[in-house]
Amino acid sequence: MQFKHGRIDSIDAMRVLAMLAVIQIHTPWYSKVNVTSLDVATIADQLARFAVPFFFVISGYLWASRSFAAADYWPRSVAVSKRVLIIFSFWSFIYAIGPSLYVIRQEGLDSLLANMLSVVYPFDSIRFLSAVLQGTKNHLWFLPALAIAALISGALLSKGRELTLFVLAILLFAVGLAGSAYSDTPYGFTSNFNFRNGPFFSLIMFSSGYAIHRYGQRLPLLPIGIGLATGGFALQLFETTWIHRQWGTPLLHDYIVGTYFFGLGMSMIALSNTRYLRVKALSSIGPLILGAYASHYYFVEHVRWLQQIVENPYLIGPAYLAVVFLLALGTSYMLAQWRGTRQFVT
């Protein structure tokens, strides 16, 4: 199904659900993951792993839907990457302010300058690349990864290199798996680099969004999406358990093979525009989710006082998730009201 005008309610609704899943992964009480056995919290963490793949796939789909000829791909990619990197730079600065002020207060300005200099001297390529690709807070890695995926896709598709794009995306995904989830296996390798960053995961998801737009318009997206999401999640659980039992690898992974199919399936469900997702209460706040994603980690770190109010161990997790989400959403809403700050949240 192709959408040409306006926003898609089912996508905006799924954005909200994906944002809640991201917060679940980051909150300390809601997702206390056992890295050695599949308990309830670990399975909940696994369920939440569709979120970031969904964001990448949908970004690729919408990017493709706004490019009407091969000549459009590159300028559209440049525009997307500029917008994303502006948001990345702004929030990297915001997240750097608090720690920087703390270092100045505790250790002086000289210590802060020394810490900043350590990123480039003595030069360590892995540390420097990680700082560039991640920013000043872990979750911000999504933004430069998205920009890189858009630029690679635009550069290749503008030259008619669609097959090259798909092959490159698969190869980078394989390298990322070998250097992360499968690093303890005979098929992997160890590295200090986090292969979640950069194009290793983002490109295959982004290009899949492009492929859905290009080739999936006549497909029954809802049943295919349900099948892929269900099968992908089952494969994800099997993979994590198998790797753990065979090589002792912890059960917590940013992504594995099953995560690709899980995220792709959830994206196709959203793109089907099923009536079950056309919920105005959710879709109406979909446009604010990018800002909520960027800002939510501040509240993850600063609302732990909630445990003094909510003493029930079964309620603290859901309460924490709700409070963080509402505060992040409120921040995004307020910043979206002013022209000068709107570009940092939408």
C-alpha positions in Angstrom: 0.0 0.0 0.0 1.4 3.4 -1.0 0.8 6.6 0.9 1.5 9.9 -1.0 0.0 12.6 1.2 0.0 13.4 4.8 1.1 11.3 7.7 0.3 7.6 8.2 -1.6 7.0 11.4 -0.4 3.4 11.8 3.3 4.5 11.5 2.9 7.3 14.0 1.1 4.9 16.4 3.9 2.4 16.1 6.4 5.1 16.7 4.9 5.6 20.1 5.0 1.9 20.9 8.6 1.8 19.7 9.5 4.7 21.9 8.1 3.0 24.9 10.2 -0.1 24.0 13.3 2.1 23.8 12.6 3.5 27.2 12.0 0.0 28.6 15.5 -1.0 27.4 17.1 2.0 29.1 15.2 2.1 32.4 17.0 0.4 35.3 13.9 -1.0 37.1 11.7 -2.1 34.3 14.2 -4.2 32.4 16.6 -5.9 34.8 18.0 -8.3 32.3 19.5 -11.7 33.4 22.3 -12.3 30.9 22.5 -16.0 31.7 18.9 -17.3 31.6 15.7 -16.4 29.8 13.6 -15.0 32.6 10.6 -12.6 32.1 12.8 -9.4 32.2 15.1 -10.9 29.5 12.3 -11.9 27.3 10.7 -8.4 27.7 14.1 -6.9 26.7 14.1 -9.1 23.6 10.6 -8.0 22.7 11.7 -4.3 22.8 14.5 -4.9 20.3 12.1 -4.3 17.3 12.1 -0.5 18.1 15.3 0.8 16.6 15.1 -1.4 13.5 11.6 -0.1 13.0 12.8 3.5 13.1 15.5 2.7 10.5 13.1 0.8 8.1 10.4 3.5 8.3 13.0 6.2 7.7 14.2 4.3 4.5 10.6 3.9 3.4 9.7 7.5 3.8 12.9 8.7 2.3 12.2 6.6 -0.8 8.6 7.8 -1.0 9.8 11.3 -1.4 12.3 10.6 -4.1 10.6 10.4 -7.5 13.6 9.7 -9.8 17.2 8.5 -9.5 18.4 12.1 -9.5 16.4 12.8 -6.4 18.2 10.2 -4.2 21.4 12.1 -3.5 20.0 15.6 -2.7 17.3 13.9 -0.6 20.0 12.0 1.3 22.0 15.1 1.9 18.9 16.9 3.2 18.1 14.1 5.6 21.6 13.7 6.8 21.9 17.5 7.5 18.7 17.5 9.4 19.7 14.4 11.5 23.2 15.6 12.2 21.9 19.0 13.4 19.7 17.2 15.9 22.6 15.0 16.9 25.0 17.9 17.4 22.4 19.8 19.5 21.6 16.9 21.8 25.3 15.9 22.1 25.9 19.4 23.4 23.0 19.3 25.8 24.1 16.0 27.3 27.7 17.3 27.6 26.7 20.3 29.7 25.9 18.6 32.9 29.0 16.3 33.1 31.2 19.2 32.0 29.9 21.5 34.7 30.4 18.7 37.3 34.0 18.2 36.2 34.7 21.9 36.4 33.1 22.2 39.8 34.9 19.1 41.2 38.2 19.2 39.4 38.6 22.5 37.6 38.6 23.7 34.0 42.0 22.2 33.4 40.6 18.7 34.0 37.7 19.2 31.6 40.1 20.4 28.9 42.3 17.4 29.5 39.3 15.0 29.2 38.3 16.6 25.9 41.8 16.5 24.6 42.0 12.8 25.5 39.6 12.0 22.6 42.2 13.0 20.1 45.5 12.8 22.0 47.1 10.4 22.3 45.2 9.4 19.2 43.2 6.1 19.4 41.3 5.5 16.2 38.6 3.3 17.9 38.0 5.8 20.7 37.9 8.7 18.3 35.5 6.9 15.9 33.3 5.9 18.7 33.0 9.5 20.0 32.1 10.7 16.5 29.5 8.0 15.8 28.0 8.0 19.3 28.1 11.5 20.6 28.0 12.3 24.3 25.2 9.8 25.2 24.8 6.2 24.2 21.4 6.4 22.6 22.4 9.2 20.2 24.3 6.6 18.0 21.0 6.1 16.1 21.3 9.6 14.5 24.7 9.4 12.7 23.9 5.8 11.8 20.8 7.0 10.1 22.6 9.8 8.3 25.3 7.4 7.1 22.7 4.9 5.8 20.9 7.7 3.9 24.1 9.0 2.3 25.3 5.5 1.2 21.9 4.7 -0.1 21.6 8.0 -2.0 25.1 7.8 -3.4 24.6 4.3 -4.8 21.0 4.6 -6.0 21.6 7.9 -7.8 24.1 5.9 -9.9 21.7 3.0 -10.5 23.7 0.7 -8.2 20.7 -0.9 -6.4 22.2 -4.4 -6.3 25.4 -3.0 -5.0 23.5 -1.3 -2.2 21.8 -4.6 -1.1 25.0 -6.6 -1.3 26.9 -4.0 0.7 24.2 -3.8 3.3 24.2 -7.6 3.8 28.1 -7.7 4.0 28.2 -4.9 6.5 25.5 -6.6 8.6 27.5 -9.8 8.5 30.6 -8.0 9.7 28.7 -6.4 12.4 27.3 -9.7 13.6 30.7 -11.3 13.6 32.2 -8.4 15.6 29.4 -8.2 18.2 26.8 -11.0 18.9 28.9 -13.7 17.3 32.3 -12.5 18.4 32.8 -15.5 20.8 31.9 -18.0 18.1 34.3 -19.5 15.5 32.5 -17.3 13.0 33.4 -14.0 14.8 36.2 -11.8 15.9 36.8 -9.5 18.9 37.2 -5.7 18.6 36.9 -2.7 20.8 34.6 -1.1 18.2 30.9 -1.2 18.9 29.4 -2.5 15.6 26.0 -1.2 16.5 27.4 2.2 15.4 27.8 3.4 11.8 26.3 1.5 8.9 26.7 -2.1 10.0 23.1 -2.3 11.3 21.5 0.8 9.9 22.1 0.3 6.2 20.4 -3.1 5.9 17.3 -1.8 7.7 17.2 1.5 5.8 17.7 -0.1 2.5 15.0 -2.6 3.4 12.6 0.3 3.9 13.5 1.5 0.4 12.9 -2.0 -1.0 9.5 -2.2 0.6 8.5 1.1 -1.1 10.0 0.0 -4.4 8.8 -3.6 -4.6 6.2 -4.1 -1.8 3.3 -2.0 -2.8 1.2 -4.9 -3.9 2.1 -7.3 -1.2 -0.2 -8.1 1.7 1.9 -6.3 4.2 -0.1 -7.2 7.3 0.1 -11.0 7.2 3.7 -11.0 5.9 4.6 -8.6 8.6 3.0 -10.7 11.3 4.8 -13.8 10.0 8.2 -12.0 9.8 7.8 -10.4 13.3 6.7 -13.7 14.9 9.4 -15.7 13.2 12.1 -13.1 13.7 11.4 -12.9 17.5 11.4 -16.7 17.8 14.7 -16.8 15.8 16.1 -14.1 18.1 15.3 -16.1 21.2 16.8 -19.2 19.6 20.0 -17.5 18.6 20.6 -15.9 21.9 20.1 -19.2 23.7 22.2 -21.2 21.3 25.1 -18.7 21.4 25.0 -18.7 25.2 24.9 -22.5 25.5 27.6 -23.1 22.9 30.1 -20.3 23.8 28.9 -18.7 27.0 28.0 -15.4 25.4 25.6 -13.3 27.5 22.0 -13.1 26.3 21.9 -9.4 25.9 22.6 -8.2 22.4 21.8 -5.0 20.5 21.0 -7.1 17.4 21.3 -10.5 15.9 20.0 -12.1 12.7 16.5 -12.5 14.2 16.4 -8.9 15.1 16.4 -8.0 11.4 13.3 -10.0 10.6 11.6 -8.9 13.8 12.1 -5.2 13.1 11.3 -5.7 9.4 8.0 -7.5 10.3 6.9 -4.8 12.8 7.6 -2.2 10.1 5.5 -4.0 7.6 2.7 -4.2 10.1 2.9 -0.4 10.6 3.0 0.2 6.8 -0.1 -2.0 6.3 -2.1 0.8 7.9 -4.1 -1.8 9.7 -7.1 -0.4 11.6 -5.8 -1.8 14.8 -3.0 0.8 14.7 -5.1 3.7 13.6 -5.5 5.0 17.1 -5.7 8.8 17.2 -4.6 9.0 20.8 -1.3 7.4 19.7 -0.8 8.7 16.2 -1.4 12.3 17.2 1.8 12.3 19.2 3.8 10.4 16.6 5.4 13.6 15.2 6.9 14.3 18.6 8.7 11.0 19.0 12.0 12.0 17.5 12.4 14.7 20.1 11.2 12.3 22.8 13.9 9.8 21.7 16.6 12.5 21.8 15.6 13.8 25.2 14.4 10.8 27.1 17.8 9.7 28.5 18.1 12.8 30.6 15.0 11.7 32.5 16.1 8.1 32.6 19.0 9.4 34.7 17.2 12.0 36.8 13.9 10.6 37.9 15.2 7.8 40.1 13.6 9.6 43.0 10.4 7.9 41.9 11.4 4.8 43.8 10.9 6.9 47.0 7.3 7.4 46.0 6.4 4.1 44.5 7.5 1.4 46.8 5.8 -1.6 45.2 8.4 -3.5 43.2 5.9 -4.5 40.6 4.7 -1.0 40.0 8.0 0.9 39.9 8.9 -0.3 36.5 5.7 0.7 34.7 5.6 3.9 36.7 9.1 4.8 35.8 8.5 4.1 32.1 5.3 6.2 32.1 7.0 9.2 33.9 10.1 9.1 31.6 7.9 8.9 28.5 5.6 11.8 29.6 8.5 14.1 30.5 10.3 13.4 27.3 7.2 13.9 25.3 6.5 17.1 27.1 10.0 18.3 26.4 9.6 17.5 22.7 6.2 19.3 22.6 7.6 22.5 24.3 10.6 22.7 22.0 8.4 22.1 19.0 6.4 25.3 19.8 9.3 27.6 19.1 10.7 28.1 15.6 14.3 28.3 16.9 14.2 24.9 18.6 11.7 23.0 16.5 14.4 21.7 14.2 16.0 19.9 17.2 12.9 17.7 17.8 11.1 17.1 14.5 
